[in-house]
Amino acid sequence: MGTDSRERMVRSAAFLFRERGYSGTGFRDVIAHSGAPRGSIYHHFPGGKAQLAEEAVRYAGDFLNAGILAATEGGDPASAVDAFVGWWRQVLIKSEFRAGCPVVAVTVESHDEAPQLAAAAAAAFGRWQDTLATGLGNAGVADDRAARLARLIVAAVEGATILCRAHRDVAPLDDVVTELKDMTREAVREG
């Protein structure tokens, strides 16, 4: 990605977006959290906050996709769902339900002046879906069903994460994972 301070700022932005959202996170917050020199943020992100957010979304998308990929490599899609959701469960509990998905946070606040934010989020969600669909396909699920099920998994987990934050309880995520695991097992059996 470039320099160490630049990488720290991107990671810090992703972290802060999880808890504060896009509009609630300013350059000053990112500098303070990352420990980067104040002037460096303007040097590394001449496109402003939208450029930083786009890169933070890309970083978060890649980070989560690596976890999904590792979870799908075992060949059991139900276990992959469990592993993916287990990570979200830990994030929610550890943050006392303050942290959610930085990709969702930027998505819901993206606007016409920065269309690259919605595009970056769509690309991240698309990578997650593709990785899940590939894992399902490798387990014997037909391609069209694997693609639909992968989209459902991403949408359900993201929605459940939001519900968990609202209710300050992991029950919505636990309920969703139970159903998704059943659905993936059924899809593999039918495949």
C-alpha positions in Angstrom: 0.0 0.0 0.0 2.9 2.4 0.4 4.3 3.9 3.6 3.7 2.6 7.1 1.9 5.8 8.1 -0.4 5.6 5.1 -1.2 2.0 5.9 -1.9 2.9 9.5 -4.3 5.7 8.4 -6.2 3.3 6.1 -6.5 0.7 8.9 -7.5 3.4 11.4 -10.2 4.8 9.1 -11.7 1.3 8.6 -11.6 0.8 12.4 -13.2 4.2 13.1 -15.9 3.8 10.4 -17.0 0.6 12.2 -17.9 2.6 15.3 -18.5 6.1 14.2 -19.6 5.8 10.5 -18.3 7.8 7.6 -19.7 11.2 8.6 -18.7 10.8 12.2 -15.0 10.2 11.4 -12.8 13.1 10.4 -9.2 13.4 9.3 -8.3 14.6 12.8 -9.7 11.3 14.3 -7.8 9.2 11.8 -4.6 11.1 12.6 -5.1 10.7 16.3 -6.0 7.0 16.1 -3.2 6.1 13.7 -0.4 8.2 15.3 0.5 9.5 11.8 2.0 12.9 11.4 -0.7 15.5 10.8 0.4 16.8 7.4 0.9 13.3 6.0 -2.9 12.7 5.6 -3.1 15.4 3.0 0.0 14.2 1.3 -1.2 10.6 1.1 -4.8 11.3 0.3 -5.0 14.4 -2.0 -8.5 13.3 -3.0 -9.6 14.0 0.6 -11.8 12.0 2.8 -13.5 10.2 0.0 -10.2 8.8 -1.2 -9.3 7.7 2.3 -12.7 6.0 2.7 -12.5 4.3 -0.6 -9.1 2.8 0.4 -10.4 1.9 3.8 -13.4 0.1 2.3 -11.0 -1.8 -0.1 -8.8 -2.7 2.9 -11.7 -3.9 5.0 -13.1 -5.8 2.0 -9.8 -7.6 1.4 -9.3 -8.3 5.1 -12.8 -9.9 5.4 -12.4 -11.8 2.1 -9.2 -13.4 3.3 -11.1 -14.7 6.3 -13.9 -16.0 4.1 -11.4 -17.6 1.8 -9.7 -19.4 4.7 -13.0 -20.5 6.1 -14.1 -22.0 2.7 -10.9 -23.9 2.1 -12.0 -26.7 4.5 -14.6 -27.7 2.0 -17.6 -27.6 4.4 -19.8 -24.5 3.6 -21.7 -24.8 6.9 -18.4 -24.6 8.8 -17.3 -21.7 6.6 -20.5 -19.8 7.5 -19.9 -20.6 11.2 -16.3 -19.3 11.0 -17.2 -16.2 9.1 -20.0 -15.4 11.5 -17.9 -16.3 14.5 -15.5 -13.5 13.6 -18.4 -11.0 13.5 -19.7 -12.3 16.8 -16.4 -11.6 18.5 -16.2 -8.1 17.0 -19.7 -7.3 18.4 -19.0 -8.6 21.8 -15.5 -7.2 22.2 -16.8 -3.7 21.1 -19.8 -3.9 23.4 -22.0 -3.7 20.2 -20.5 -0.4 19.1 -18.6 -1.8 16.0 -20.2 -3.0 12.8 -19.0 -3.4 9.3 -17.0 -0.5 7.9 -18.2 -1.4 4.4 -21.8 -1.0 5.4 -21.0 2.2 7.4 -19.6 3.8 4.3 -22.3 2.3 2.0 -25.2 3.8 3.9 -23.6 7.2 3.9 -22.3 7.3 0.3 -23.6 10.1 -1.8 -23.6 11.5 -5.3 -20.5 13.6 -4.8 -18.4 10.5 -4.1 -19.8 7.7 -6.3 -16.5 5.8 -5.8 -17.6 4.9 -2.3 -20.6 3.0 -3.4 -18.5 1.3 -6.1 -15.8 0.3 -3.6 -18.5 -1.1 -1.3 -20.2 -3.0 -4.2 -16.8 -4.5 -5.1 -16.1 -5.6 -1.6 -19.5 -7.2 -1.2 -19.1 -8.8 -4.7 -15.7 -10.3 -3.7 -17.2 -11.8 -0.6 -20.1 -13.3 -2.6 -17.8 -14.7 -5.2 -15.6 -16.3 -2.6 -18.6 -17.8 -0.9 -20.1 -19.0 -4.2 -16.8 -20.6 -5.2 -16.7 -22.5 -1.9 -20.3 -23.6 -2.3 -19.5 -24.6 -5.9 -16.5 -26.6 -4.8 -18.7 -28.5 -2.3 -21.0 -29.5 -5.2 -23.7 -26.7 -5.2 -24.8 -25.7 -8.7 -23.4 -22.4 -9.8 -26.6 -20.4 -10.0 -27.8 -21.7 -6.6 -24.3 -21.0 -5.1 -24.4 -17.4 -6.3 -27.9 -16.8 -4.8 -26.9 -18.5 -1.6 -23.7 -16.5 -1.3 -25.6 -13.3 -1.8 -28.1 -14.4 0.9 -25.3 -15.2 3.3 -23.7 -11.7 2.9 -27.0 -9.9 3.2 -28.2 -11.9 6.2 -24.9 -11.6 8.1 -24.7 -7.8 7.5 -28.4 -7.4 8.4 -28.0 -9.5 11.5 -24.9 -7.5 12.6 -27.0 -4.3 12.4 -29.8 -6.0 14.5 -27.2 -7.1 17.0 -26.0 -3.6 17.4 -29.5 -2.2 17.8 -30.5 -4.9 20.4 -27.1 -5.1 22.0 -27.4 -8.9 21.8 -25.9 -11.6 19.5 -29.1 -13.5 19.3 -30.0 -12.2 15.8 -26.6 -13.3 14.5 -26.9 -16.7 16.2 -30.4 -17.2 14.7 -29.2 -16.2 11.2 -26.1 -18.5 11.4 -28.3 -21.5 12.4 -30.6 -21.0 9.4 -27.7 -20.3 7.0 -25.9 -23.5 8.0 -29.0 -25.5 7.5 -29.5 -23.9 4.1 -25.9 -24.6 3.0 -26.1 -28.2 4.1 -29.3 -28.7 2.2 -27.8 -27.0 -0.9 -24.8 -29.4 -0.7 -27.1 -32.4 -0.3 -29.2 -31.3 -3.3 -26.1 -30.5 -5.4 
